[in-house]
């Protein structure tokens, strides 16, 4: 089966980890025996005009064993619905190039309506190719989605032969925009590099870790304030990985609360370093306001780490009594109490059980099996 996969965002020289979860799914599908061609409309903002030293328009490369076709160009109609017609033309050129070089496409599978799924829906209808769309993004919580875009997004939802959401919270939101049936299939996680490390010595210090883009909505300010109130002793520390526009503000907050030495910032953590870094800590905490799924929780659990999260739409599918604690969203007192309970009971969690159940729910074989079943069902119609 030849599948054209369409990511809405993907790695580039400016962001090498962008779309890493898409890429891992594409690689897993390829390992399962499917032929995969990646079609990516790489959209450059006009703010980069004259600053990108790359060739515009169509290009082809084998990227981490994936045959990858890109159409690189600027968005000449920013925040204007006319841009979608431009993107449709680019996706059509990608599709025709793939058919010419790789052969007939049996199925198009796009990831997120905004941007790639909209253009993929256009191409699929024009060339009568079965179309599957997996949504990863909340429309209600995206700062990039304007009201004038909704008819295009709704069109992509309605035209899909199968519509997938990565979490039940996201599925519930999507039902407001389409009558199409929606199936929930979570993101997969690569467990090949993970294992539960045995603690060589018992330490009285409890080391907590959090990881996210340091932007609005990730709840890092709430986490720092709750941490400050929950723990007055030096035996509990919090390390924050990630970078973003809020970092300097969060560092200032840490100083204001007198938490220097107890709350530290690592900066950006590369995909290849996440496992190594997480293994150095006792538990993972993230108080984000909204998650469609929450892959970072799964990455921690894959290492046997207990997790603490908030009821943010994605964490409810993941966090259970045996693997962590979940608290009310945007509730300071609940977060303080949750952190205290988490640390008090952190050594009572069964690390091997956390990992085993994580693999059985989110492992490659399980998730790819569900996706391929949908492919078979769609193609048999």
C-alpha positions as CSV (number, residue, x, y, z in Angstrom):
1,X,0.0,0.0,0.0
2,X,1.3,3.4,-0.9
3,X,0.4,6.1,1.6
4,X,1.0,9.8,1.1
5,X,1.3,11.3,4.6
6,X,0.8,15.0,5.1
7,X,2.1,16.6,8.3
8,X,0.9,20.1,9.1
9,X,4.2,20.9,10.7
10,X,7.6,19.2,10.4
11,X,11.3,19.5,11.1
12,X,13.3,22.3,9.4
13,X,16.7,23.9,9.9
14,X,14.9,26.4,12.1
15,X,13.2,23.8,14.3
16,X,14.7,20.4,14.1
17,X,12.3,18.7,16.5
18,X,9.1,20.1,15.0
19,X,6.7,17.4,14.1
20,X,8.9,14.7,15.6
21,X,5.8,12.6,16.7
22,X,4.5,12.7,13.1
23,X,7.9,11.4,11.8
24,X,8.0,8.6,14.4
25,X,4.5,7.4,13.2
26,X,5.6,7.6,9.6
27,X,8.7,5.6,10.3
28,X,6.7,3.0,12.3
29,X,4.2,2.6,9.4
30,X,7.2,2.1,7.0
31,X,8.7,-0.5,9.3
32,X,5.3,-2.3,9.2
33,X,5.7,-2.8,5.5
34,X,3.8,0.1,4.0
35,X,5.3,2.4,1.4
36,X,5.4,5.9,2.8
37,X,5.8,9.2,0.9
38,X,5.9,12.4,3.0
39,X,4.3,15.5,1.4
40,X,5.0,18.6,3.3
41,X,4.0,22.2,2.4
42,X,6.7,24.0,4.2
43,X,5.3,27.5,4.8
44,X,7.7,30.3,5.4
45,X,6.4,33.5,7.1
46,X,7.1,36.8,5.3
47,X,9.2,37.8,8.3
48,X,11.9,35.4,7.0
49,X,11.9,37.1,3.5
50,X,15.5,37.3,2.3
51,X,16.8,35.4,5.3
52,X,16.2,31.8,4.2
53,X,19.1,30.3,2.3
54,X,17.1,27.4,0.8
55,X,15.8,26.8,-2.7
56,X,12.1,27.6,-3.0
57,X,9.4,25.2,-4.4
58,X,9.7,21.5,-4.9
59,X,12.5,19.4,-3.3
60,X,13.1,15.8,-2.5
61,X,15.4,14.1,0.1
62,X,15.5,10.9,2.0
63,X,15.2,12.1,5.6
64,X,15.8,9.5,8.3
65,X,14.8,6.7,5.8
66,X,11.6,8.5,4.8
67,X,11.1,9.6,1.1
68,X,10.3,13.3,1.8
69,X,8.9,15.8,-0.7
70,X,8.7,19.4,0.3
71,X,7.2,22.5,-1.3
72,X,9.0,25.4,0.3
73,X,7.7,29.0,-0.2
74,X,6.5,32.0,1.7
75,X,2.9,32.6,2.8
76,X,2.1,35.6,0.6
77,X,-1.4,35.9,2.0
78,X,-0.9,35.8,5.8
79,X,-4.1,35.8,7.8
80,X,-6.1,35.8,4.6
81,X,-8.3,32.9,3.5
82,X,-6.8,33.3,0.0
83,X,-3.8,31.5,1.4
84,X,-5.7,28.2,1.4
85,X,-6.1,28.3,-2.4
86,X,-2.4,28.9,-2.7
87,X,-1.6,26.0,-0.3
88,X,-4.0,23.7,-2.3
89,X,-2.0,24.3,-5.4
90,X,1.2,23.5,-3.6
91,X,-0.2,20.3,-2.3
92,X,-1.4,19.3,-5.7
93,X,2.1,19.8,-7.1
94,X,3.4,17.6,-4.3
95,X,0.9,14.9,-5.0
96,X,1.5,14.9,-8.8
97,X,5.3,14.8,-8.2
98,X,4.9,11.8,-5.8
99,X,2.7,10.0,-8.3
100,X,5.2,10.6,-11.1
101,X,8.2,9.5,-9.0
102,X,6.7,6.9,-6.7
103,X,3.6,5.6,-8.4
104,X,-0.1,5.6,-7.6
105,X,-1.1,6.8,-4.2
106,X,-3.6,4.4,-2.5
107,X,-4.5,6.6,0.4
108,X,-3.8,10.1,1.8
109,X,-3.4,10.4,5.6
110,X,-3.1,14.0,6.9
111,X,-2.2,15.2,10.4
112,X,-4.1,18.2,11.6
113,X,-6.6,20.1,9.4
114,X,-4.6,23.3,9.9
115,X,-2.7,23.6,7.5
116,X,-2.0,20.3,5.8
117,X,-5.3,18.6,6.2
118,X,-7.2,21.3,4.4
119,X,-5.0,21.0,1.3
120,X,-4.9,17.2,1.5
121,X,-8.8,17.1,1.5
122,X,-8.7,19.2,-1.7
123,X,-6.3,16.9,-3.5
124,X,-8.0,13.8,-2.3
125,X,-11.4,14.9,-3.6
126,X,-10.0,16.2,-6.9
127,X,-8.1,13.0,-7.7
128,X,-10.6,10.6,-6.0
129,X,-8.1,9.2,-3.4
130,X,-9.3,7.9,0.0
131,X,-8.6,10.4,2.7
132,X,-8.0,10.0,6.4
133,X,-7.4,13.0,8.8
134,X,-6.0,12.7,12.3
135,X,-6.5,15.9,14.3
136,X,-3.9,16.8,16.9
137,X,-4.9,20.4,17.5
138,X,-7.6,22.2,19.5
139,X,-9.3,24.8,17.4
140,X,-10.6,26.5,20.6
141,X,-7.1,26.8,22.1
142,X,-5.1,27.7,19.0
143,X,-4.0,31.3,18.7
144,X,-3.5,30.9,15.0
145,X,-7.0,29.9,14.0
146,X,-9.2,32.8,12.9
147,X,-13.0,32.5,12.6
148,X,-12.8,32.9,8.8
149,X,-10.7,29.7,8.6
150,X,-13.4,27.5,10.2
151,X,-15.3,26.7,7.0
152,X,-12.1,25.3,5.5
153,X,-11.4,23.2,8.6
154,X,-15.0,22.0,8.7
155,X,-14.7,21.0,5.0
156,X,-11.6,18.9,5.7
157,X,-13.4,17.2,8.7
158,X,-16.6,16.5,6.7
159,X,-14.7,15.2,3.6
160,X,-12.6,12.7,5.5
161,X,-13.4,9.0,4.8
162,X,-12.2,8.5,8.4
163,X,-11.7,11.2,11.1
164,X,-9.4,10.5,14.0
165,X,-8.7,12.4,17.2
166,X,-5.7,11.8,19.4
167,X,-7.7,12.1,22.6
168,X,-11.2,12.0,24.0
169,X,-11.2,15.6,25.1
170,X,-10.3,16.7,21.5
171,X,-13.0,14.3,20.1
172,X,-15.6,16.0,22.2
173,X,-14.5,19.5,20.9
174,X,-14.5,18.3,17.3
175,X,-18.1,17.1,17.4
176,X,-19.1,20.8,17.5
177,X,-17.7,21.2,13.9
178,X,-18.7,18.0,12.1
179,X,-21.2,15.2,12.1
180,X,-18.6,12.8,10.8
181,X,-17.8,9.8,13.0
182,X,-14.7,10.3,15.0
183,X,-12.4,7.5,16.3
184,X,-9.8,8.1,19.1
185,X,-6.3,6.7,18.4
186,X,-3.6,8.0,20.7
187,X,-0.1,9.0,19.5
188,X,2.4,6.3,19.6
189,X,5.7,6.5,21.6
190,X,9.0,4.9,20.6
191,X,9.9,2.7,23.6
192,X,13.0,1.3,22.0
193,X,15.3,3.8,23.8
194,X,13.6,3.6,27.1
195,X,13.8,1.3,30.2
196,X,13.3,1.5,33.9
197,X,16.6,2.3,35.6
198,X,17.2,0.7,38.9
199,X,18.0,3.2,41.7
200,X,21.5,2.4,43.0
201,X,21.2,4.4,46.1
202,X,18.3,5.9,48.2
203,X,18.4,9.6,48.4
204,X,16.3,11.8,50.7
205,X,16.1,14.4,47.9
206,X,13.0,14.2,45.6
207,X,13.8,15.5,42.1
208,X,10.9,16.6,40.0
209,X,11.0,17.4,36.3
210,X,8.8,19.3,33.9
211,X,9.2,19.7,30.1
212,X,7.3,22.0,27.7
213,X,7.6,24.9,25.4
214,X,7.7,27.9,27.8
215,X,4.7,29.7,26.3
216,X,1.3,30.9,27.4
217,X,-1.0,28.1,28.4
218,X,1.7,25.6,29.6
219,X,1.0,26.5,33.2
220,X,4.7,26.8,34.3
221,X,4.0,30.0,36.3
222,X,1.2,28.1,38.2
223,X,3.5,25.2,38.8
224,X,6.3,27.4,40.2
225,X,3.9,29.2,42.5
226,X,2.3,26.0,43.7
227,X,5.8,24.4,44.2
228,X,6.9,27.4,46.3
229,X,3.9,27.0,48.6
230,X,4.0,23.2,48.8
231,X,7.6,22.8,49.7
232,X,9.6,24.9,52.1
233,X,12.4,22.3,52.6
234,X,15.4,22.0,50.3
235,X,14.9,18.2,49.8
236,X,12.5,18.8,46.9
237,X,13.7,20.3,43.7
238,X,12.1,21.2,40.3
239,X,14.0,21.2,37.0
240,X,12.2,22.7,34.0
241,X,13.2,21.8,30.5
242,X,12.2,23.7,27.4
243,X,12.6,27.2,26.0
244,X,10.2,29.9,24.8
245,X,9.0,33.4,25.1
246,X,8.1,33.0,28.8
247,X,11.4,31.8,30.0
248,X,12.8,35.1,31.3
249,X,9.5,35.9,33.0
250,X,9.5,32.5,34.7
251,X,13.1,32.9,35.8
252,X,12.2,36.3,37.3
253,X,9.3,34.7,39.1
254,X,11.7,32.0,40.5
255,X,13.9,34.7,41.9
256,X,11.0,36.7,43.4
257,X,9.9,33.6,45.3
258,X,13.4,32.9,46.5
259,X,13.6,29.5,44.7
260,X,17.1,29.9,43.2
261,X,18.9,26.6,43.6
262,X,15.6,24.7,44.0
263,X,14.0,25.5,40.7
264,X,16.4,25.4,37.7
265,X,16.0,25.8,34.0
266,X,17.7,23.5,31.5
267,X,16.7,25.2,28.3
268,X,15.8,23.3,25.2
269,X,16.1,19.5,25.4
270,X,16.6,17.7,22.1
271,X,14.5,14.7,21.2
272,X,17.5,12.4,21.6
273,X,18.3,13.7,25.0
274,X,14.8,13.5,26.6
275,X,15.2,9.9,27.8
276,X,18.6,10.6,29.4
277,X,17.4,13.7,31.1
278,X,14.1,12.3,32.4
279,X,15.9,9.2,33.8
280,X,17.7,11.5,36.3
281,X,14.5,12.5,38.1
282,X,12.0,10.8,40.4
283,X,8.7,12.1,38.8
284,X,7.3,14.3,36.1
285,X,4.9,17.2,36.6
286,X,3.1,19.4,34.1
287,X,0.3,21.8,34.9
288,X,-0.6,22.8,31.3
289,X,-4.0,24.4,30.7
290,X,-4.8,22.3,27.6
291,X,-3.4,19.2,25.9
292,X,-5.0,17.3,23.1
293,X,-3.0,14.3,24.2
294,X,0.1,14.8,26.2
295,X,2.9,12.8,24.7
296,X,5.4,14.1,27.3
297,X,3.4,12.3,30.0
298,X,3.8,9.0,28.0
299,X,7.5,9.6,27.6
300,X,7.9,9.9,31.3
301,X,5.8,6.8,32.0
302,X,7.8,4.8,29.4
303,X,10.7,5.2,31.8
304,X,8.5,4.1,34.7
305,X,8.2,7.6,36.1
306,X,5.0,8.6,38.0
307,X,3.3,11.7,36.6
308,X,1.3,14.6,37.9
309,X,-1.0,16.5,35.6
310,X,-4.1,18.6,35.4
311,X,-7.5,17.9,33.9
312,X,-6.6,19.6,30.7
313,X,-8.5,17.5,28.1
314,X,-5.6,15.1,27.3
315,X,-4.2,14.0,30.6
316,X,-7.5,12.4,31.7
317,X,-7.0,9.6,29.1
318,X,-3.5,9.0,30.4
319,X,-3.2,9.5,34.2
320,X,-4.7,6.8,36.4
321,X,-4.2,5.9,40.1
322,X,-1.4,3.4,39.4
323,X,0.7,5.9,37.4
324,X,0.2,9.3,39.0
325,X,-2.1,12.0,40.3
326,X,-4.4,14.3,38.3
327,X,-5.8,17.5,39.8
328,X,-8.3,20.2,38.8
329,X,-7.2,22.6,36.1
330,X,-6.2,26.2,36.9
331,X,-6.8,25.5,40.6
332,X,-3.9,26.7,42.8
333,X,-4.9,25.0,46.0
334,X,-5.6,21.7,44.2
335,X,-2.2,21.8,42.5
336,X,-0.4,22.6,45.9
337,X,-2.2,19.6,47.5
338,X,-1.5,17.4,44.5
339,X,2.2,18.2,44.6
340,X,2.4,17.4,48.3
341,X,0.6,14.1,47.9
342,X,2.7,13.3,44.8
343,X,6.0,13.8,46.6
344,X,4.8,12.0,49.8
345,X,3.8,8.9,47.8
346,X,6.3,9.0,45.0
347,X,8.3,6.0,46.2
348,X,5.1,3.9,46.4
349,X,4.4,3.8,42.7
350,X,5.4,0.6,40.9
351,X,7.8,1.8,38.2
352,X,7.8,-1.5,36.2
353,X,4.0,-1.6,36.2
354,X,3.8,2.0,35.0
355,X,6.1,1.1,32.0
356,X,4.4,-2.2,31.2
357,X,0.9,-0.6,31.0
358,X,2.3,2.3,29.1
359,X,3.7,0.0,26.4
360,X,0.5,-2.0,26.2
361,X,-1.6,1.1,25.6
362,X,0.7,3.3,23.5
363,X,3.3,1.0,22.0
364,X,4.1,0.9,18.3
365,X,2.5,-2.4,17.6
366,X,-0.7,-1.4,19.3
367,X,-1.1,2.0,17.7
368,X,0.1,1.0,14.2
369,X,-2.3,-2.0,14.3
370,X,-5.2,0.4,14.9
371,X,-4.2,2.7,12.1
372,X,-3.7,-0.1,9.6
373,X,-7.1,-1.5,10.5
374,X,-8.6,1.9,9.6
375,X,-6.7,1.9,6.3
376,X,-8.1,-1.6,5.5
377,X,-11.6,-0.5,6.3
378,X,-11.4,2.7,4.3
379,X,-10.0,0.9,1.2
380,X,-12.6,-1.9,1.4
381,X,-15.5,0.5,1.1
